[in-house]
Amino acid sequence: MTRENSLVSAQWVEEHLDDPKVVLVEVDEDTSAYDKGHIKGAVKLDWTTDLQDQVRRDFVNKEQFEALLSGKGIANDDTVVLYGGNNNWFAAYAYWYFKLYGHQDVKLLDGGRKKWELDSRELTDEATNRPATTYTAQEQDLSIRAFRDETVEAIGVKNLVDVRSPDEYAGRLLAPAHLPQEQSQRAGHIPTAANVPWSKAANDDGTFKSDAELQKIYEEAGVDFSKDTIAYCRIGERSSHTWFVLKELLGQENVKNYDGSWTEYGSLVGVPIALGDEKGEA
Amino acid sequence: MCGATEGGLALAGVNAAKEAVIQGQVTRAGEPVHGAYVRLLDRTGEFTAEVPTSATGHFRFFAGEGQWTLRTLAPKAEPVDKVVHAAIGSIAEVTIPV
């Protein structure tokens, strides 16, 4: 994977607004944002209801994902272009999710909704109607998804990349600061994890930095590209953004996203936790 | 939920005594600016959170004790930085003209 086949510009999207084989998909943390205005022709995915099992803490299964995409009018051979607010956090999460279920041609709109808005490009509240399809998903590709046990085993062995803000990493905050801080998890980070906040990979307008800049950021933070990598954050969406950078932009081979992330790890009984700005010992 | 609602999360249901709230309004020539982006940077300048402003130009963060910088991006305006101090149990009010 490279930048050319995983990322598109706002200009490219404007030129393909009427292309029936290009499906724009908006995914926002604020699930009401789409309803107030979206890019023409875009369909909406609600990450809380469409992408999460409503009882267990897990994703929707293959059959549910197939039903979801079929209902949204997305075909297996469509080019899916994801975008969203918050610098594409949830769009990157959906990108990773589409890859998990084997969709071939999926891309991110560089800069997402923010860049689109800051450019004063057009948004509409017009409803999108796409005829239903019969979508077929693959079994989950677990080469890109990490679970808790392998994350614990990765301490001191693989690259662990904690992409939360430095204050969350150190344990001074428990959640990103647009959310209340009272949380049930323990504070801190997984020992030996490097702290490379997702935001270091993005410019202020939400677009990604150049490959050379990105490479340097991770190397300087002590990420050893000869090793396998597991990225995590609080609930797995910011780490999808970093997974996208490492796997899709920089072309690293073995990169997994630990979607259980700190809400799971910080609630586990008996696992080691490091506090403060230092990585901590294995 | 781990993302920014326009204007920031409402205080309803939040125990404000345990939070260090930073909130305010983005204005242009005295009028509220909707759809600006306010980012909260920590004392080292690192990104900590971001919210788009509401229809009335408002934003809200739940920070920690100490000094923070608010960086505001709005269409057709230069970014504006403003330093603010937050403390648990209090609300820091900020107006940001762009």
Interface residues (C-beta under 8 A of the other chain):
Chain A: D28 E29 D30 S32 A33 T48 G85 N86 N87 W89 F90 K114 E117 L118 D119 S120 S165 P166 D167 R172 L173 A175 P176 A177 H178 L179 P180 Q181 E182 P197 S199 K200 D204 D205 R234 I235 E237 R238
Chain B: M1 C2 G3 A4 T5 E6 G8 L9 V14 N15 K18 E19 A20 G35 Y37 R39 L40 D42 T44 E46 F47 T48 A49 E50 V51 P52 R60 F61 F62 A63 G64 R71 L73 A74 P75 K76 P79
